[in-house]
Amino acid sequence: MFNIYEAFKTCDINDDGVVTQNEIGRLMESRGFYVSSKDLNTIMEKFDKDKDGRISYNEFMDEFLPKSPSKVI
């Protein structure tokens, strides 16, 4: 079963409560994937809602939790 907290902790390599672009790159490379700087920038743009250069747990969660559909009246 997918555990969002454990997924975040896996990405937070230095255990400081946030995920940086460098940590994402290191994680991907450790799993055998090459990720370009452009790809890392795209990931950060998607996740880092407040544009502080770090992905908080709440920002991480917002991308993975299902979104409830909006009702248009």
N, CA and C of each residue as an Amber inpcrd file, in Angstrom:
protein
   219
   0.8410000  -1.1820000   0.0000000   0.0000000   0.0000000   0.0000000
   0.8900000   1.2510000   0.0000000   0.5150000   2.2340000  -0.7770000
   1.2730000   3.4750000  -0.9030000   1.1030000   4.3230000   0.3510000
   2.2180000   4.7520000   0.9130000   2.2070000   5.6030000   2.0910000
   2.8770000   6.9210000   1.7090000   2.0970000   7.9790000   1.6180000
   2.6120000   9.2640000   1.1480000   3.7010000   9.8210000   2.0650000
   3.5720000   9.6090000   3.3740000   4.5800000  10.0990000   4.3020000
   5.9130000   9.3810000   4.0780000   5.8680000   8.0790000   3.9050000
   7.0890000   7.3100000   3.6510000   7.7150000   7.7120000   2.3240000
   6.8930000   7.9960000   1.3230000   7.4110000   8.4500000   0.0220000
   8.1360000   9.7820000   0.1890000   7.5550000  10.6980000   0.9620000
   8.1890000  11.9940000   1.2090000   9.5100000  11.8010000   1.9460000
   9.5080000  10.9580000   2.9830000  10.7220000  10.7190000   3.7640000
  11.8280000  10.1190000   2.8910000  11.4660000   9.3000000   1.9270000
  12.4510000   8.7310000   1.0110000  13.0990000   9.8250000   0.1770000
  12.3140000  10.8120000  -0.2290000  12.8360000  11.9250000  -1.0370000
  13.6540000  12.9020000  -0.1930000  13.3070000  13.0460000   1.0670000
  13.9880000  13.9770000   1.9750000  15.2610000  13.3190000   2.5090000
  16.2710000  13.2530000   1.6640000  17.4890000  12.5000000   1.9540000
  18.1850000  12.9790000   3.2300000  18.2730000  14.2870000   3.4430000
  18.9800000  14.7780000   4.6350000  18.0640000  14.9630000   5.8440000
  16.8090000  14.5610000   5.7070000  15.8520000  14.5440000   6.8170000
  15.6670000  15.9120000   7.4800000  15.5810000  16.9760000   6.6310000
  15.3740000  18.3170000   7.1920000  13.9350000  18.8070000   7.0310000
  13.0440000  17.9280000   6.5630000  11.6300000  18.2810000   6.4720000
  11.1970000  18.8970000   5.1610000  12.1210000  19.0590000   4.2230000
  11.7930000  19.5680000   2.8910000  12.5990000  18.7850000   1.8600000
  12.1350000  18.8280000   0.6170000  12.8230000  18.1560000  -0.4860000
  13.3160000  19.2310000  -1.4510000  14.5940000  19.1510000  -1.7900000
  15.1840000  20.1120000  -2.7190000  15.3680000  19.4690000  -4.0910000
  15.6580000  20.3140000  -5.0500000  15.9120000  19.8340000  -6.4060000
  17.1010000  18.8690000  -6.4010000  18.1110000  19.1740000  -5.6300000
  19.2850000  18.3100000  -5.5370000  18.9120000  16.9340000  -4.9900000
  18.0570000  16.8950000  -3.9830000  17.6400000  15.6130000  -3.4080000
  16.8580000  14.7890000  -4.4180000  16.0040000  15.4240000  -5.1940000
  15.2570000  14.6930000  -6.2220000  16.2230000  14.0980000  -7.2390000
  17.1910000  14.9030000  -7.6730000  18.1810000  14.4200000  -8.6290000
  18.9810000  13.2470000  -8.0830000  19.4250000  13.3600000  -6.8340000
  20.1990000  12.2760000  -6.2060000  19.3640000  11.0080000  -6.0720000
  18.1030000  11.1630000  -5.6990000  17.2200000  10.0110000  -5.5510000
  17.0170000   9.3100000  -6.8980000  16.7500000  10.0890000  -7.9220000
  16.5270000   9.5060000  -9.2510000  17.7830000   8.7720000  -9.7380000
  18.9400000   9.4040000  -9.5780000  20.1890000   8.7710000 -10.0010000
  20.4680000   7.4960000  -9.2130000  20.1340000   7.4860000  -7.9240000
  20.3630000   6.2900000  -7.1140000  19.4740000   5.1350000  -7.5620000
  18.3930000   5.4720000  -8.2520000  17.4710000   4.4470000  -8.7710000
  17.7750000   4.0960000 -10.2260000  18.8670000   4.6720000 -10.7660000
  19.2860000   4.3270000 -12.1210000  18.6980000   5.1850000 -13.2220000
  18.1160000   6.3270000 -12.8800000  17.5200000   7.2170000 -13.8710000
  18.3810000   8.4550000 -14.0660000  18.5550000   8.8550000 -15.3120000
  19.2120000  10.1210000 -15.5970000  18.1220000  11.1810000 -15.7070000
  18.2850000  12.2670000 -14.9960000  17.3090000  13.3580000 -15.0470000
  18.0820000  14.6360000 -15.3710000  17.6630000  15.3090000 -16.4250000
  18.3330000  16.5440000 -16.8230000  17.9310000  17.6860000 -15.8930000
  18.7030000  18.7590000 -15.9460000  18.3650000  19.9560000 -15.1630000
  16.9950000  20.4810000 -15.5510000  16.6750000  20.3960000 -16.8320000
  15.3660000  20.8490000 -17.3090000  14.2500000  20.0130000 -16.6770000
  14.4510000  18.7000000 -16.6260000  13.4540000  17.8230000 -16.0050000
  13.2830000  18.1430000 -14.5200000  14.4010000  18.3610000 -13.8280000
  14.3320000  18.7020000 -12.4080000  13.6200000  20.0330000 -12.1930000
  13.8730000  20.9950000 -13.0600000  13.1780000  22.2840000 -12.9640000
  11.6790000  22.1070000 -13.1430000  11.2920000  21.2480000 -14.0780000
   9.8710000  20.9910000 -14.3280000   9.2100000  20.3710000 -13.1000000
   9.8980000  19.4170000 -12.4790000   9.3680000  18.7870000 -11.2630000
   9.1940000  19.8300000 -10.1630000  10.2120000  20.6680000  -9.9840000
  10.1360000  21.6980000  -8.9420000   9.0010000  22.6840000  -9.2230000
   8.8290000  23.0850000 -10.4680000   7.7440000  24.0140000 -10.8150000
   6.3860000  23.4200000 -10.4600000   6.2350000  22.1240000 -10.6790000
   4.9580000  21.4640000 -10.4090000   4.6840000  21.3330000  -8.9070000
   5.6880000  20.9830000  -8.1360000   5.4980000  20.6900000  -6.7170000
   5.6620000  21.9060000  -5.8130000   6.6110000  22.7790000  -6.1160000
   6.9660000  23.8960000  -5.2270000   6.0030000  25.0610000  -5.4220000
   4.8740000  24.9810000  -4.7650000   3.7960000  25.9660000  -4.9650000
   4.1690000  27.3720000  -4.5120000   4.9380000  27.4890000  -3.4190000
   5.2810000  28.8270000  -2.9200000   6.6060000  29.3460000  -3.4930000
   7.1940000  28.5690000  -4.3870000   8.4020000  28.9730000  -5.1350000
   9.5610000  29.3700000  -4.2270000   9.7400000  28.6220000  -3.1250000
  10.8690000  28.9090000  -2.2280000  12.0640000  27.9910000  -2.4720000
  11.9720000  27.1700000  -3.5150000  13.0810000  26.2830000  -3.8560000
  13.1020000  24.9840000  -3.0750000  12.0340000  24.7560000  -2.3010000
  11.9340000  23.5490000  -1.4870000  10.5100000  23.0220000  -1.5520000
  10.3730000  21.7180000  -1.4810000   9.0530000  21.0950000  -1.4830000
   8.7460000  20.6560000  -0.0570000   7.7320000  21.2470000   0.5210000
   7.3110000  20.8630000   1.8750000   6.4370000  19.6060000   1.7910000
   6.2020000  19.0120000   2.9260000   5.3290000  17.8370000   2.9640000
   3.9390000  18.1790000   2.4340000   3.4060000  19.3510000   2.8020000
   2.0760000  19.7490000   2.3270000   2.0540000  19.9170000   0.8090000
   3.0960000  20.5090000   0.2490000   3.1640000  20.6640000  -1.2100000
   3.2510000  19.2940000  -1.8790000   4.0300000  18.3960000  -1.3030000
   4.1810000  17.0350000  -1.8110000   2.8290000  16.3240000  -1.7880000
   2.1600000  16.4240000  -0.6470000   0.8580000  15.7880000  -0.4700000
  -0.1710000  16.3260000  -1.4620000  -0.1650000  17.6370000  -1.6730000
  -1.1280000  18.2540000  -2.5930000  -1.0540000  17.6600000  -3.9910000
   0.1320000  17.2410000  -4.4150000   0.2800000  16.6650000  -5.7540000
  -0.1540000  15.2130000  -5.8220000  -0.1270000  14.5030000  -4.7180000
  -0.4320000  13.0750000  -4.7420000  -1.8350000  12.7170000  -4.2890000
  -2.4390000  13.5540000  -3.4680000  -3.7930000  13.2390000  -3.0200000
  -4.7930000  13.5390000  -4.1190000  -5.8230000  12.7190000  -4.2180000
  -6.8480000  12.9700000  -5.2480000  -7.5100000  14.3270000  -5.0360000
  -7.7900000  14.9740000  -6.1260000  -8.4660000  16.2690000  -6.0910000
  -9.9680000  16.0180000  -6.1810000 -10.7320000  16.7340000  -5.3670000
 -12.1740000  16.5930000  -5.4840000 -12.6480000  17.4500000  -6.6500000
 -13.5600000  16.9280000  -7.4100000 -14.0570000  17.6890000  -8.5600000
 -14.8250000  18.9220000  -8.1090000 -14.6540000  19.9870000  -8.8550000
 -15.3860000  21.2270000  -8.5660000 -16.7450000  21.1640000  -9.2240000
 -17.7180000  21.6620000  -8.5130000 -19.0530000  21.7370000  -9.0940000
 -19.2450000  23.1030000  -9.7200000 -19.6370000  23.0980000 -10.9570000
 -19.9240000  24.3500000 -11.6460000 -21.4330000  24.4700000 -11.7490000
 -21.9380000  25.5670000 -11.2450000 -23.3910000  25.7590000 -11.2500000
 -23.7550000  26.7780000 -12.3130000
